[in-house]
Amino acid sequence: MDIFLKITIDDFIFYFSLITLSFAVIKTLINLVVWSKKMSKGALFFLAIFPIISIFPIPQQEIKKIENIKKEYIKKVDENGEPLDDSEK
């Protein structure tokens, strides 16, 4: 029971805020992933922002893959003469 006597209100507030902040960050990251999966623009936005907040950058190979996909899409749009719907991608 001595442990309860040693904990001050400042310690309690610190640990409570630390746990609350941790849950808020995890919830925000989960919501961001779900949002980016729902819409392709959101996914591109997420991929653009993620390297800024990440310790490890996106590999150069992945960036080249994305650029190739964009080029193929532009070629398809030029061939058809009109933009493709989401179902045709």
Secondary structure by P-SEA (a helix, b strand, c coil): ccccccccaaaaaaaaaaaaaaaaaaaaaaaaaaaaaacaaaaaaaaaaccccccccccaaaaaaaaaaaaaaaaaaaaaccccccccc
